[in-house]
Every structure is written in C-alpha cells, then in structure tokens.
Amino acid sequence: MPRPKSKVESALLAKGFQKTEKDHHYFIYFTTDGKKTTAKTKTSHSKKIKDIPDNILRQMAKQCFLTKTEFLNFVDCPLNREMYEDILQEKGILNPSDT
C-alpha cells in the first residue's frame, strides 16, 4: 500500500537517517554512535509525487536491508531505531561494536 512521501521521509529522519540534497533527496543511515553505514535510500525532488508506490517502497526497503513489511513497519513506527540496528546486526551489515 503506498505511503505519503512526507511520512516516509520523516520516519527516515526520525530514526537515524541523514538527508543530503543532490539530484534526489538522499538518506544515509548513521548508527546511534554516529557511524555512517551502507544503508541508504533516496526519494524524488518532484513536488508532483505525493505518495510513494509499492514498487518503489520495495526498492527502498531493499536499499535499507529490510523486507518490504519491515520497511513499512519502520515507516509506520512499530519498528524503532534500536530494532532496526538489531536487524542490521543480524544481517551482518553492522557489527555489535558499531552501535
């Protein structure tokens, strides 16, 4: 189910992603200790795009090392930053010493 772009961007920023502006809005994840990770995604600058469709949400989830369901939980709030870092550790993206 599509999600509002503003809601997705707000959730990313609230849970440790930092935004950079280039040809798109880029979001790069930093751990609670401030370490940059390989988890990153992007959204369009276009003001025409109000909602992010399912196929793009699936791509964003993959870029963040999550399933689509996990990513939607991340956006909708049941999955918090600590839980996200646990998932990244389980998948070998983060070492326990990185958090």
C-alpha positions as CSV (number, residue, x, y, z in Angstrom):
1,M,0.0,0.0,0.0
2,P,1.5,3.4,-1.0
3,R,2.7,5.8,1.7
4,P,2.9,9.6,1.7
5,K,6.4,10.7,0.7
6,S,6.5,13.2,3.6
7,K,5.7,10.4,6.1
8,V,8.5,8.1,4.7
9,E,11.0,11.0,4.7
10,S,10.0,12.0,8.3
11,A,10.3,8.4,9.5
12,L,13.8,8.0,8.0
13,L,15.0,11.3,9.6
14,A,13.5,10.4,12.9
15,K,15.2,7.1,13.0
16,G,18.8,7.9,12.3
17,F,19.0,8.7,8.5
18,Q,20.5,12.0,7.5
19,K,19.4,13.8,4.4
20,T,21.7,15.2,1.6
21,E,20.4,17.2,-1.3
22,K,21.6,16.4,-4.9
23,D,19.6,15.3,-7.9
24,H,17.3,13.5,-5.4
25,H,16.8,13.6,-1.6
26,Y,19.4,11.0,-0.4
27,F,19.1,9.4,3.1
28,I,22.1,7.7,4.6
29,Y,21.9,5.8,7.9
30,F,24.1,6.7,10.8
31,T,24.2,4.5,13.9
32,T,23.4,5.8,17.4
33,D,27.2,6.3,17.8
34,G,27.3,8.4,14.7
35,K,28.9,5.9,12.4
36,K,28.0,6.0,8.7
37,T,26.6,2.7,7.3
38,T,25.9,1.3,3.8
39,A,22.1,1.6,4.4
40,K,20.8,4.4,2.2
41,T,17.9,5.2,0.0
42,K,16.5,8.2,-1.9
43,T,13.3,10.0,-2.8
44,S,12.5,12.3,-5.7
45,H,12.6,16.1,-5.5
46,S,9.4,16.2,-7.6
47,K,6.5,18.0,-6.0
48,K,4.2,16.0,-8.2
49,I,4.9,12.9,-6.3
50,K,2.8,12.9,-3.1
51,D,2.7,9.1,-2.5
52,I,5.4,6.5,-2.9
53,P,4.0,3.5,-4.8
54,D,4.5,-0.1,-3.6
55,N,7.2,-1.0,-6.2
56,I,9.4,2.0,-5.0
57,L,8.7,1.1,-1.4
58,R,10.0,-2.4,-2.1
59,Q,13.2,-0.9,-3.7
60,M,13.7,1.4,-0.7
61,A,13.3,-1.5,1.7
62,K,16.0,-3.4,-0.1
63,Q,18.3,-0.5,-0.1
64,C,17.8,-0.2,3.7
65,F,18.4,-4.0,4.1
66,L,14.8,-4.7,5.1
67,T,11.9,-6.7,3.8
68,K,9.0,-4.5,2.5
69,T,6.9,-5.5,5.6
70,E,9.8,-4.4,7.9
71,F,10.2,-1.2,6.0
72,L,6.5,-0.4,6.2
73,N,6.7,-1.1,10.0
74,F,9.7,1.2,10.1
75,V,7.7,4.0,8.4
76,D,4.6,3.4,10.4
77,C,6.5,3.3,13.7
78,P,6.2,-0.3,15.2
79,L,9.9,-0.8,14.2
80,N,12.1,1.6,16.1
81,R,15.7,2.6,15.6
82,E,17.0,0.1,18.1
83,M,15.1,-2.7,16.4
84,Y,16.4,-1.5,13.0
85,E,20.0,-1.7,14.3
86,D,19.3,-5.2,15.6
87,I,18.1,-6.3,12.2
88,L,21.2,-4.7,10.6
89,Q,23.4,-6.7,13.0
90,E,21.6,-10.0,12.3
91,K,22.1,-9.4,8.6
92,G,25.8,-8.7,9.1
93,I,25.5,-5.1,7.9
94,L,26.5,-3.7,11.4
95,N,28.9,-5.2,13.9
96,P,27.7,-5.2,17.5
97,S,30.7,-2.8,18.2
98,D,29.3,-0.3,15.7
99,T,26.3,0.6,17.9
